């Protein structure tokens, strides 16, 4: 089984090397790493090039970039990883074990936020428990899916926001995800930049609005407008 790790990136020069470095043993074992740049104006592409099999260019938009990477990928399983995420040494082995023999065809990891404090422990625990209860994964959790299933659902809906939730809903119709307890370390910067509980409240409201059928473009404006 061969994995294709797909990392969408946009102006991630401060984080991309730390994301890709733990993936180098997987490359030596025959898996591939693709970075899909959405038009960075920093040196993200230059930093990524020595540590990726290919650095692709795509129109901006996380869903668009991930679909672009999936189209170029050659692996049996596609693993979508955010550029501000750090993976443990056994992450690839855990995915291979989970997907071996086609028993389970998609899944995600638990997460740990890279910030200290009780508030962040509560938030990450809530993320992990909510995902286990609902069968919905977010991009921070390192979603992986078999090529066959990815193609069957038509890839990520190319929405400006909530593409991960929409993808999870489509995948969940084909089967529940495997929930790996191995933890990815992901950035807490959005909570730190915009206020911890304010961001939690905003994200819950946006997610609820999405489930009620709100326009993802409007949700995108509300989310990123709050960050400006």
Helices and strands as residue ranges (DSSP letters): E 3-9, H 16-21, H 24-28, E 32-37, H 44-49, E 54-57, H 62-72, E 77-80, E 85-86, H 91-99, G 100-102, E 106-113, H 118-134, G 139-141, E 144-146, H 147-153, H 163-172, E 178-186, H 189-194, H 196-211, H 216-225
